Amino acid sequence: RVMDQMGQMIRIAEGTGIALCHENEKGIYGDNAARCHDLLSTFPQLEGISDPANFIQCGQNTLEAWALLNSRIKYMHIKDCFADGSVVPAGKGDGHLQFLLDDFRASGRCNVTIEPHLSVFDGLKDLEQANNRTQIDDYCYPSSDAAFDAACNALKACL
């Protein structure tokens, strides 16, 4: 079903100048490296988005995922976490963010999106399934502005 629906989206987008991308989001078919690879191999027109924290939260080693998917990654979501799934600033968790960013940049790519998730913002609970919520513990900030500042500073430290 996933492949059929993705194929339909690819056909609709053909010739429009719109680039379709797949992110390794939790709780979907393309959540781990093998299934991301399946999608990206089946649909060469599809670009990859790597979110290291999502890989960790799905039990996927980020270095193994990077080795398999690196050449197909168009941009990265900057989000890190511990093995228990708790979100932390970039470079503070188990995502090997420093290595991934260094390798990404060394290949001439530079497109990133900061996804702090360091404090619960209104609507996050509506984006995630009830049994698969993002844990936010040690790095919780008094406001979204403070969380975003911390996320930006952590990314700057990695660069």
C-alpha positions, 0 to 999 in steps of 0.5 A: 500500500505504501509503495502504491501511494508513493508511486501515485504521489511521484506520478502526480509530481512529475514535471511540476518542479516539486521535489518529493522527500521522505523523512525517517519519521517514527511510526511509519513504514520508512522509519528505519534505514532498511525501509528508507532504503527500500523507498529511495531505491524503488523511487529514485526521484524521491530525496531523503531527509535524515533525522538522527533522533527519529532513527534512535527512537526507532532503535536504529543506529545512526551510523549504520543508517548514514552508511546506507543512506548518505548518498540519498540525503538531501537535508538533515533535521538537527535533532538528537536524543539519548537511547531512551528516546529523550530529546537533547540538544544537537551533539549531546545525545547518541545520534553522532551528530558531529560526525554526521554533520561533518560528513554531510558538509564535507560532501558539499551539502548544507541544508538543515532544519533545526527541530529542537523539541526541547520543550513541548510546544502547542500541537506537538501532542497532535503530531505524534501517536499517543503510544509513541510520544517524544520524551522531553526530560533533562533539556526542558526550557521555560519557553519555545524561544529559550528552547530554540536558542539552546538548539541553535547554540548547540548546532553552532557548537557542532559547526 
